[in-house]
Structures are given as C-alpha cells and as structure tokens.
Amino acid sequence: MGEPERKLWQALRPSFPGARFRRQTSFGRYHANFCSHGHRLIVEVDGNDHAIKQKQDAARTRFLEHQGYRVIRFTNDDVMENADGVCAAIALHMQKGRP
C-alpha cells in the first residue's frame, strides 16, 4: 500500500466501523483497494498512472459492477489533500446504496 492508501485506510476504519472495509480484496484477477461487502461498495485510490490506463480501469470497473458492486474512485491527491471530503463522499455513496 502506498501512502494515500494508508491514509485512507486510517480514515475509513474509525469513520465507518460498521461498514467493515477490507483492504486488497480479490475479485477474480483483480484486487480492490477497499471493499465493504455489506454495502456492496468498492473504493479505489488511483495514482498518476491511471490516467494512461483508462481502458483497463473501465474494463475492471465493468467486471466489478457485474459482480454487484458499486465502484467509486478518488485520486491520490484527493486523499492526501482532503481525506475528510473523501470520507464524506464515501458516506453519501453508502447512504444511496443502503443494503
């Protein structure tokens, strides 16, 4: 895990204790950065290289959505500069898709 993933992990657990987020969850040939199975939500933190891997990311997102999960993405900068805002956005997504 890079620094942005560590920072978000440290924010997720206390912010959403009931969501039971897991790190590096396997889905076939893919790994989700963070996953809450109960909320059917995957949170991805994208580094600078994701700008050049848009086709691969789109295929990965389609696969994960086909598995019944919602996928939300944040950039490294989002997490490093505004972790509270990222957590607020995650909270909104969790409310939208309440199990």
C-alpha positions as a LaTeX table, in Angstrom:
\begin{tabular}{lrrr}
\hline
Residue & $x$ (\AA) & $y$ (\AA) & $z$ (\AA) \\
\hline
Met1 & 0.00 & 0.00 & 0.00 \\
Gly2 & 1.20 & 3.46 & $-0.86$ \\
Glu3 & 0.89 & 6.49 & 1.38 \\
Pro4 & $-2.53$ & 7.59 & 0.01 \\
Glu5 & $-3.97$ & 4.10 & 0.60 \\
Arg6 & $-2.54$ & 4.03 & 4.14 \\
Lys7 & $-4.02$ & 7.45 & 4.87 \\
Leu8 & $-7.46$ & 6.43 & 3.60 \\
Trp9 & $-7.31$ & 3.13 & 5.50 \\
Gln10 & $-6.61$ & 5.05 & 8.71 \\
Ala11 & $-9.61$ & 7.27 & 7.99 \\
Leu12 & $-12.05$ & 4.53 & 6.87 \\
Arg13 & $-11.96$ & 2.33 & 9.93 \\
Pro14 & $-12.92$ & 4.92 & 12.53 \\
Ser15 & $-15.28$ & 6.78 & 10.16 \\
Phe16 & $-17.24$ & 3.66 & 9.15 \\
Pro17 & $-16.79$ & 0.99 & 11.83 \\
Gly18 & $-19.97$ & $-0.83$ & 10.84 \\
Ala19 & $-19.04$ & $-0.98$ & 7.15 \\
Arg20 & $-16.24$ & $-3.46$ & 7.80 \\
Phe21 & $-13.99$ & $-2.32$ & 4.97 \\
Arg22 & $-11.29$ & $-4.76$ & 3.87 \\
Arg23 & $-8.05$ & $-3.98$ & 2.06 \\
Gln24 & $-6.85$ & $-5.55$ & $-1.16$ \\
Thr25 & $-9.90$ & $-7.75$ & $-1.68$ \\
Ser26 & $-9.63$ & $-10.25$ & $-4.55$ \\
Phe27 & $-12.24$ & $-10.37$ & $-7.30$ \\
Gly28 & $-11.12$ & $-12.82$ & $-9.95$ \\
Arg29 & $-7.94$ & $-11.43$ & $-11.44$ \\
Tyr30 & $-8.48$ & $-8.01$ & $-9.84$ \\
His31 & $-7.86$ & $-6.60$ & $-6.38$ \\
Ala32 & $-9.98$ & $-3.79$ & $-4.96$ \\
Asn33 & $-8.15$ & $-1.27$ & $-2.79$ \\
Phe34 & $-11.00$ & $-1.21$ & $-0.24$ \\
Cys35 & $-14.24$ & $-3.14$ & $-0.17$ \\
Ser36 & $-17.30$ & $-3.19$ & 2.06 \\
His37 & $-19.14$ & $-6.39$ & 1.18 \\
Gly38 & $-22.13$ & $-5.40$ & 3.30 \\
His39 & $-22.58$ & $-2.16$ & 1.38 \\
Arg40 & $-21.51$ & $-3.70$ & $-1.95$ \\
Leu41 & $-19.09$ & $-0.79$ & $-2.31$ \\
Ile42 & $-15.55$ & $-0.68$ & $-3.65$ \\
Val43 & $-13.30$ & 2.34 & $-3.11$ \\
Glu44 & $-10.34$ & 2.75 & $-5.43$ \\
Val45 & $-7.44$ & 5.16 & $-4.98$ \\
Asp46 & $-5.91$ & 5.97 & $-8.34$ \\
Gly47 & $-2.31$ & 7.04 & $-8.80$ \\
Asn48 & $-0.93$ & 9.09 & $-11.65$ \\
Asp49 & $-0.58$ & 6.02 & $-13.88$ \\
His50 & $-4.35$ & 5.57 & $-14.01$ \\
Ala51 & $-4.64$ & 8.45 & $-16.48$ \\
Ile52 & $-2.90$ & 6.30 & $-19.10$ \\
Lys53 & $-4.75$ & 3.10 & $-18.15$ \\
Gln54 & $-8.32$ & 4.30 & $-18.72$ \\
Lys55 & $-9.34$ & 1.32 & $-20.89$ \\
Gln56 & $-8.03$ & $-1.17$ & $-18.33$ \\
Asp57 & $-9.73$ & 0.72 & $-15.50$ \\
Ala58 & $-13.02$ & 0.80 & $-17.42$ \\
Ala59 & $-12.86$ & $-2.98$ & $-18.01$ \\
Arg60 & $-12.02$ & $-3.56$ & $-14.36$ \\
Thr61 & $-14.91$ & $-1.35$ & $-13.21$ \\
Arg62 & $-17.34$ & $-3.19$ & $-15.53$ \\
Phe63 & $-16.18$ & $-6.51$ & $-14.11$ \\
Leu64 & $-16.61$ & $-5.35$ & $-10.51$ \\
Glu65 & $-20.02$ & $-3.84$ & $-11.25$ \\
His66 & $-21.06$ & $-7.10$ & $-12.89$ \\
Gln67 & $-20.20$ & $-8.76$ & $-9.55$ \\
Gly68 & $-22.82$ & $-6.48$ & $-7.95$ \\
Tyr69 & $-20.56$ & $-3.77$ & $-6.51$ \\
Arg70 & $-20.57$ & $-0.02$ & $-6.92$ \\
Val71 & $-17.11$ & 1.37 & $-7.62$ \\
Ile72 & $-16.05$ & 4.86 & $-6.62$ \\
Arg73 & $-12.65$ & 6.31 & $-7.41$ \\
Phe74 & $-10.51$ & 9.01 & $-5.88$ \\
Thr75 & $-7.11$ & 10.27 & $-6.90$ \\
Asn76 & $-4.06$ & 10.14 & $-4.67$ \\
Asp77 & $-4.27$ & 13.94 & $-4.44$ \\
Asp78 & $-7.92$ & 13.77 & $-3.30$ \\
Val79 & $-6.95$ & 11.51 & $-0.42$ \\
Met80 & $-3.77$ & 13.32 & 0.55 \\
Glu81 & $-5.27$ & 16.81 & 0.41 \\
Asn82 & $-8.85$ & 16.18 & 1.55 \\
Ala83 & $-9.32$ & 12.85 & 3.33 \\
Asp84 & $-12.32$ & 14.25 & 5.22 \\
Gly85 & $-14.00$ & 15.18 & 1.93 \\
Val86 & $-13.27$ & 11.71 & 0.55 \\
Cys87 & $-14.87$ & 10.14 & 3.62 \\
Ala88 & $-17.90$ & 12.43 & 3.21 \\
Ala89 & $-18.27$ & 11.33 & $-0.41$ \\
Ile90 & $-17.99$ & 7.67 & 0.63 \\
Ala91 & $-20.69$ & 8.25 & 3.25 \\
Leu92 & $-23.02$ & 9.64 & 0.58 \\
His93 & $-22.46$ & 6.58 & $-1.62$ \\
Met94 & $-23.10$ & 4.31 & 1.35 \\
Gln95 & $-26.41$ & 6.05 & 2.07 \\
Lys96 & $-27.51$ & 5.79 & $-1.59$ \\
Gly97 & $-26.95$ & 2.07 & $-1.70$ \\
Arg98 & $-28.04$ & 1.03 & 1.77 \\
Pro99 & $-28.49$ & $-2.74$ & 1.97 \\
\hline
\end{tabular}
